[in-house]
Amino acid sequence: MKKCILLITTILFAISCSGVKNTQKSLSQGNYDSSIEKAIDKLSRNKTSKKKQPYIPILEDAFKKASSKDLKRIDFLTRENNPTNLDEIYHTYLKLRNRQERIKPLLPLHYLNSSKKAVFKFSDYTNEVIESKKNLATFLYKDGTTAFQNAKNKNDFRNTHETLSYLESIYPNYKNTRSLLDQAHTNGIEHVFISLTNNTNQIIPRNLENDLLNIATYDLNSFWTVFHTKKTATTSYDYNILFLFNEILISPERIKETHHTYEKEIINEEYLLDKDGNFVLDEHKQKIIIETKEKAICEYYELQQYKNASVQAIIKIIDNNTQQNLNSYPLNTATVFEHLFANYKGDTRALNETHLGLIGSEEIPFPSNEQMIYDSGEDLKNQFKNILKSNRFN
């Protein structure tokens, strides 16, 4: 038992030393914030433990060096006087402030072998954060509004929207940013119009057209792409998607009859009777059973109702700005109607279970041509949906 306790103690000590060494290594390599996070993690769990003492000077040293490094970086960026540096200046001030806030809950930190406390020189960066955020907001607003005014195409408006969205995230409701965001979004949307054309001699069922054009079920619309199936005079469409029915072939209604004669030897069991019609008994006074054989014959007529429809279509994607055909996709699907039923003459004992099941069936009405075409719709819709999802319109 003592050996086990000693082993566990040794392992825990080794793990503890390893943690300190790794944290010290991060510090010596200049990864100050990594060292700070590791030290905070250890000290937040029983900071008065003797094993946690080595993390206190590491935290002191890492904090001092990290703060000095950030302030020097801000000084350099400010002296450089490049407006594109404003974002880094703002976030560096945030980092300085947040680093202090992470350490404050641990204080005070005492060294156990002396009355000395860990010393952290904190500064109030509130004014710097506010000022740097205002400077960044001013720059982003000017950059965004200039880009908005000079935008020549939808991609320009999307880039403008990205700039203004960032401004809105750090400085909500800055001037008329939200209004500009809405306008940039509206101007950056790609509008895609979908239409169906029937180039066949068959009638396309209205409910199939509705299903194929029910865009809501495709889950296609995105922030920058909107699909339409009804045109409006106020919308300019960037792309046309043409769903062209090119060929619909429907076979005649056919009933095919197949005739078979089935024979089966039937073994019957019955009681043996004497000439007077009485049961004959064996030596144990039990009725004697004898087997008799007979042949069962059945004329079996299997009938197959059959009708099929095949649909061929093509999807074309047209860029309305260039009038170019960007892509073409063939669609093919087939629907088969098949029904089996049967008649018979003779002894059904010659038939198997499958035959008997079909005898219980009857002829049913053939589906109409319109129904056959409509039944192909689910497969067409899935193919169409996959094509739409595989294309990017912005």
C-alpha positions as CSV (number, residue, x, y, z in Angstrom):
1,M,0.0,0.0,0.0
2,K,2.8,2.4,0.9
3,K,4.6,1.6,-2.4
4,C,1.4,2.4,-4.3
5,I,1.0,5.7,-2.5
6,L,4.6,6.6,-3.2
7,L,4.2,5.7,-6.9
8,I,1.1,7.9,-7.2
9,T,2.9,10.8,-5.4
10,T,5.9,10.4,-7.7
11,I,3.7,10.5,-10.8
12,L,1.7,13.5,-9.7
13,F,5.0,15.3,-8.9
14,A,6.3,14.5,-12.3
15,I,3.2,15.8,-14.0
16,S,3.3,18.9,-11.9
17,C,6.9,19.6,-12.9
18,S,6.1,18.9,-16.5
19,G,3.3,21.5,-16.4
20,V,5.6,24.1,-15.0
21,K,8.4,23.4,-17.5
22,N,5.9,23.6,-20.4
23,T,4.6,26.9,-19.1
24,Q,8.1,28.2,-18.6
25,K,9.1,27.1,-22.1
26,S,6.2,29.1,-23.6
27,L,7.4,32.1,-21.7
28,S,11.0,31.7,-22.9
29,Q,9.8,31.3,-26.5
30,G,7.9,34.6,-26.4
31,N,4.5,33.0,-26.3
32,Y,3.4,35.2,-23.4
33,D,-0.3,34.8,-23.7
34,S,0.0,31.1,-23.9
35,S,2.0,31.1,-20.6
36,I,-0.5,33.4,-19.0
37,E,-3.4,31.1,-19.9
38,K,-1.6,28.1,-18.6
39,A,-0.7,29.8,-15.4
40,I,-4.2,31.2,-14.9
41,D,-5.6,27.7,-15.4
42,K,-3.4,26.2,-12.8
43,L,-3.8,29.0,-10.2
44,S,-7.6,29.1,-10.6
45,R,-7.7,25.7,-9.0
46,N,-6.4,26.1,-5.5
47,K,-4.0,29.1,-5.9
48,T,-2.6,28.6,-2.3
49,S,-1.3,25.1,-3.0
50,K,2.5,24.8,-2.7
51,K,2.6,23.0,-6.0
52,K,1.1,26.0,-7.7
53,Q,3.7,28.4,-6.4
54,P,6.0,28.2,-9.5
55,Y,3.2,29.6,-11.7
56,I,3.0,32.9,-9.8
57,P,6.4,34.3,-11.0
58,I,5.8,32.9,-14.4
59,L,2.4,34.8,-14.5
60,E,4.1,38.0,-13.3
61,D,6.8,37.9,-15.8
62,A,4.6,36.9,-18.8
63,F,2.1,39.6,-18.0
64,K,4.8,42.3,-17.8
65,K,6.4,41.2,-21.1
66,A,3.1,40.8,-22.9
67,S,1.9,44.2,-21.9
68,S,5.2,45.8,-22.9
69,K,5.1,44.0,-26.3
70,D,1.6,45.2,-27.0
71,L,2.2,48.8,-26.1
72,K,5.3,48.9,-28.2
73,R,3.3,47.5,-31.1
74,I,0.6,50.1,-30.7
75,D,3.3,52.9,-30.6
76,F,4.8,51.6,-33.8
77,L,1.4,51.3,-35.6
78,T,0.4,54.8,-34.4
79,R,3.7,56.4,-35.6
80,E,3.3,54.6,-39.0
81,N,0.1,56.6,-39.4
82,N,-1.6,54.1,-41.8
83,P,-5.4,54.0,-41.4
84,T,-5.4,50.3,-42.2
85,N,-3.6,49.9,-38.8
86,L,-6.6,51.1,-36.9
87,D,-8.1,47.7,-36.7
88,E,-5.0,46.2,-35.1
89,I,-4.6,49.1,-32.7
90,Y,-8.2,48.7,-31.5
91,H,-7.9,44.9,-31.0
92,T,-4.5,45.3,-29.3
93,Y,-6.1,47.7,-26.7
94,L,-8.9,45.1,-26.2
95,K,-6.3,42.4,-25.7
96,L,-4.5,44.6,-23.1
97,R,-7.7,45.2,-21.2
98,N,-9.0,41.6,-21.4
99,R,-5.7,40.2,-20.2
100,Q,-6.0,42.2,-17.0
101,E,-9.6,41.1,-16.5
102,R,-8.5,37.5,-16.7
103,I,-5.9,38.0,-14.0
104,K,-7.9,40.2,-11.5
105,P,-10.1,37.4,-10.1
106,L,-6.9,35.6,-8.9
107,L,-5.6,38.5,-6.9
108,P,-4.1,38.7,-4.4
109,L,-1.5,36.1,-5.1
110,H,0.8,35.4,-2.1
111,Y,4.2,33.7,-2.0
112,L,3.9,31.1,0.8
113,N,7.4,31.4,2.1
114,S,7.4,35.2,2.5
115,S,5.0,38.1,3.0
116,K,5.6,39.1,-0.6
117,K,2.6,39.4,-3.0
118,A,2.7,39.1,-6.8
119,V,2.7,42.6,-8.4
120,F,0.8,43.4,-11.5
121,K,0.8,46.9,-12.9
122,F,-2.6,47.4,-14.3
123,S,-3.7,50.3,-16.4
124,D,-7.2,51.6,-17.3
125,Y,-7.5,51.3,-21.1
126,T,-11.1,52.4,-21.2
127,N,-10.4,55.7,-23.0
128,E,-7.9,54.1,-25.4
129,V,-10.4,51.4,-26.3
130,I,-13.2,53.9,-26.9
131,E,-11.0,56.3,-28.9
132,S,-9.4,53.5,-31.0
133,K,-12.9,52.1,-31.7
134,K,-14.2,55.5,-32.8
135,N,-11.2,56.0,-35.1
136,L,-11.7,52.5,-36.6
137,A,-15.4,53.2,-37.1
138,T,-14.7,56.4,-38.8
139,F,-12.3,54.7,-41.2
140,L,-14.6,51.8,-41.9
141,Y,-17.6,54.1,-42.5
142,K,-15.6,56.2,-44.9
143,D,-14.2,53.1,-46.7
144,G,-17.6,51.5,-46.8
145,T,-19.5,54.5,-48.1
146,T,-16.9,55.3,-50.7
147,A,-17.0,51.7,-51.9
148,F,-20.8,51.8,-52.0
149,Q,-20.8,55.0,-54.1
150,N,-18.3,53.5,-56.5
151,A,-19.8,50.0,-56.7
152,K,-20.2,48.9,-60.3
153,N,-21.5,45.3,-59.9
154,K,-23.0,42.9,-57.4
155,N,-19.6,41.7,-56.2
156,D,-18.7,45.3,-55.3
157,F,-21.8,45.6,-53.3
158,R,-21.1,42.3,-51.5
159,N,-17.6,43.6,-50.6
160,T,-19.1,46.8,-49.3
161,H,-21.6,44.8,-47.3
162,E,-18.7,42.9,-45.7
163,T,-17.0,46.1,-44.6
164,L,-20.1,47.6,-43.2
165,S,-21.1,44.4,-41.5
166,Y,-17.8,44.5,-39.6
167,L,-18.4,48.1,-38.7
168,E,-21.9,47.2,-37.4
169,S,-20.4,44.3,-35.3
170,I,-18.0,46.6,-33.4
171,Y,-20.0,49.8,-33.4
172,P,-23.8,49.0,-33.8
173,N,-26.0,51.5,-35.5
174,Y,-23.1,53.8,-36.4
175,K,-24.6,56.7,-38.4
176,N,-26.7,55.3,-41.3
177,T,-24.7,52.0,-41.5
178,R,-27.8,49.8,-41.2
179,S,-29.5,51.6,-44.0
180,L,-26.4,51.2,-46.2
181,L,-26.2,47.5,-45.3
182,D,-29.7,46.9,-46.4
183,Q,-29.1,48.7,-49.7
184,A,-25.8,46.9,-50.3
185,H,-27.6,43.6,-49.6
186,T,-30.4,44.4,-52.0
187,N,-28.0,45.5,-54.7
188,G,-25.8,42.5,-54.2
189,I,-28.4,39.8,-54.5
190,E,-28.3,37.4,-57.5
191,H,-31.9,36.8,-58.8
192,V,-32.5,33.5,-60.6
193,F,-35.6,32.8,-62.6
194,I,-36.8,29.3,-63.1
195,S,-39.2,28.4,-65.9
196,L,-40.7,25.2,-67.4
197,T,-41.2,24.6,-71.1
198,N,-43.1,21.7,-72.6
199,N,-41.7,20.7,-76.0
200,T,-43.6,17.4,-76.2
201,N,-47.0,16.3,-77.4
202,Q,-48.0,15.3,-74.0
203,I,-49.8,17.4,-71.4
204,I,-47.7,18.1,-68.3
205,P,-50.0,17.8,-65.2
206,R,-50.4,21.1,-63.5
207,N,-49.7,19.6,-60.1
208,L,-46.3,18.3,-61.5
209,E,-45.5,21.8,-62.6
210,N,-46.4,23.1,-59.2
211,D,-44.2,20.5,-57.5
212,L,-41.2,21.2,-59.7
213,L,-41.5,24.9,-59.2
214,N,-42.1,24.7,-55.4
215,I,-38.8,26.4,-54.6
216,A,-39.6,26.5,-50.9
217,T,-39.2,22.7,-50.7
218,Y,-35.7,22.9,-52.2
219,D,-34.2,25.1,-49.5
220,L,-32.2,27.0,-52.1
221,N,-32.4,30.6,-51.2
222,S,-29.4,32.1,-49.5
223,F,-28.2,35.5,-48.3
224,W,-27.0,36.4,-51.7
225,T,-29.1,34.3,-54.0
226,V,-32.9,34.3,-54.5
227,F,-34.8,32.0,-56.8
228,H,-38.1,33.0,-58.5
229,T,-40.8,31.3,-60.4
230,K,-42.9,34.3,-61.2
231,K,-41.6,37.3,-62.9
232,T,-42.1,40.9,-61.8
233,A,-41.4,44.0,-63.7
234,T,-39.3,45.5,-60.9
235,T,-36.8,42.6,-60.7
236,S,-33.8,42.2,-63.0
237,Y,-32.9,38.6,-63.3
238,D,-29.2,37.6,-63.5
239,Y,-29.8,34.0,-64.5
240,N,-32.4,32.0,-66.2
241,I,-32.9,28.3,-65.5
242,L,-34.8,26.6,-68.2
243,F,-36.5,23.2,-67.5
244,L,-37.2,21.8,-70.9
245,F,-39.4,18.7,-71.4
246,N,-38.1,17.3,-74.6
247,E,-39.7,13.9,-74.9
248,I,-42.4,11.9,-73.1
249,L,-43.0,8.4,-74.3
250,I,-45.9,6.3,-73.0
251,S,-46.4,2.7,-74.0
252,P,-49.8,1.2,-74.9
253,E,-51.8,-0.5,-72.2
254,R,-51.0,-4.2,-72.5
255,I,-52.3,-7.4,-70.8
256,K,-50.1,-10.4,-71.4
257,E,-51.5,-13.8,-70.6
258,T,-49.3,-16.8,-69.7
259,H,-50.8,-20.4,-69.5
260,H,-49.5,-23.2,-67.5
261,T,-50.8,-26.6,-66.6
262,Y,-49.8,-27.8,-63.1
263,E,-50.1,-31.3,-61.8
264,K,-49.6,-32.6,-58.3
265,E,-50.0,-36.0,-56.7
266,I,-52.2,-35.7,-53.7
267,I,-52.0,-38.2,-50.8
268,N,-55.2,-38.6,-48.8
269,E,-55.6,-40.4,-45.5
270,E,-58.8,-42.1,-44.7
271,Y,-60.2,-44.8,-42.3
272,L,-60.5,-48.3,-43.6
273,L,-64.1,-49.6,-43.8
274,D,-65.4,-53.1,-44.2
275,K,-68.0,-54.1,-46.8
276,D,-70.8,-53.0,-44.4
277,G,-69.3,-49.5,-44.0
278,N,-67.9,-50.1,-40.5
279,F,-64.5,-49.0,-39.3
280,V,-61.9,-51.7,-39.3
281,L,-59.9,-51.9,-36.1
282,D,-56.4,-53.2,-35.5
283,E,-55.2,-55.4,-32.7
284,H,-55.1,-52.5,-30.3
285,K,-58.7,-51.6,-31.1
286,Q,-57.6,-48.5,-33.0
287,K,-59.1,-47.4,-36.3
288,I,-56.9,-48.4,-39.3
289,I,-55.8,-45.5,-41.5
290,I,-54.9,-46.0,-45.1
291,E,-53.4,-43.7,-47.8
292,T,-54.9,-43.1,-51.2
293,K,-53.4,-41.2,-54.1
294,E,-55.0,-39.0,-56.7
295,K,-53.7,-36.5,-59.3
296,A,-54.7,-32.8,-59.0
297,I,-54.7,-30.9,-62.3
298,C,-55.1,-27.2,-62.7
299,E,-55.1,-24.9,-65.8
300,Y,-53.4,-21.7,-64.6
301,Y,-53.8,-18.4,-66.5
302,E,-51.5,-15.6,-65.3
303,L,-52.2,-12.1,-66.6
304,Q,-49.8,-9.2,-66.5
305,Q,-51.0,-5.6,-66.8
306,Y,-48.1,-3.4,-68.1
307,K,-47.6,0.3,-69.0
308,N,-44.6,2.5,-68.8
309,A,-43.6,6.1,-69.3
310,S,-40.2,7.7,-69.9
311,V,-39.4,11.3,-69.6
312,Q,-36.5,13.1,-71.1
313,A,-35.7,16.7,-70.2
314,I,-32.8,19.1,-70.1
315,I,-31.8,21.9,-67.7
316,K,-30.1,24.9,-69.1
317,I,-28.5,27.7,-67.0
318,I,-28.3,31.0,-68.9
319,D,-26.2,34.0,-67.7
320,N,-28.5,36.9,-68.7
321,N,-25.6,39.4,-68.5
322,T,-23.6,37.6,-71.2
323,Q,-26.4,35.6,-72.8
324,Q,-24.1,32.5,-72.4
325,N,-25.3,29.0,-71.7
326,L,-23.3,28.2,-68.6
327,N,-24.3,24.6,-68.2
328,S,-26.7,22.0,-69.6
329,Y,-27.8,18.9,-67.7
330,P,-29.9,16.0,-69.2
331,L,-32.6,14.5,-67.0
332,N,-34.0,11.0,-67.6
333,T,-36.6,9.1,-65.6
334,A,-39.0,6.2,-66.2
335,T,-42.2,5.0,-64.5
336,V,-43.5,1.5,-64.8
337,F,-47.0,0.3,-63.9
338,E,-47.2,-3.5,-63.5
339,H,-50.0,-5.6,-62.0
340,L,-50.4,-9.4,-61.9
341,F,-53.6,-11.4,-61.4
342,A,-54.7,-14.9,-62.4
343,N,-57.6,-17.2,-63.3
344,Y,-57.8,-21.0,-63.2
345,K,-59.7,-24.1,-64.3
346,G,-59.4,-27.3,-62.3
347,D,-58.1,-28.3,-58.9
348,T,-56.3,-25.5,-57.0
349,R,-54.5,-28.1,-54.9
350,A,-52.0,-28.3,-57.8
351,L,-51.0,-24.7,-57.3
352,N,-48.4,-23.2,-54.9
353,E,-48.9,-20.2,-52.5
354,T,-47.8,-17.6,-55.0
355,H,-50.3,-18.8,-57.6
356,L,-53.1,-18.9,-55.0
357,G,-52.2,-15.3,-54.0
358,L,-52.6,-14.1,-57.5
359,I,-55.9,-15.9,-58.0
360,G,-57.2,-13.7,-55.2
361,S,-56.3,-10.6,-57.2
362,E,-58.3,-8.9,-59.9
363,E,-57.7,-6.7,-62.9
364,I,-57.4,-3.0,-61.9
365,P,-57.7,0.2,-64.0
366,F,-54.6,1.3,-65.8
367,P,-53.3,4.7,-64.7
368,S,-53.9,7.6,-67.0
369,N,-51.1,9.1,-69.1
370,E,-51.2,12.2,-66.9
371,Q,-50.8,10.0,-63.7
372,M,-47.8,8.2,-65.3
373,I,-46.1,11.5,-66.0
374,Y,-46.9,12.8,-62.6
375,D,-45.5,9.7,-60.9
376,S,-42.1,10.5,-62.5
377,G,-42.1,13.8,-60.8
378,E,-40.4,12.9,-57.5
379,D,-37.4,11.5,-59.3
380,L,-37.3,14.6,-61.6
381,K,-37.5,16.9,-58.6
382,N,-34.6,15.2,-56.8
383,Q,-32.4,15.4,-59.9
384,F,-33.4,19.1,-60.4
385,K,-32.7,19.9,-56.8
386,N,-29.3,18.3,-56.9
387,I,-28.4,20.4,-60.1
388,L,-29.5,23.6,-58.5
389,K,-27.6,22.9,-55.3
390,S,-24.4,22.0,-57.2
391,N,-24.3,25.4,-58.9
392,R,-23.2,28.6,-57.3
393,F,-24.7,31.8,-58.7
394,N,-22.5,34.3,-57.0
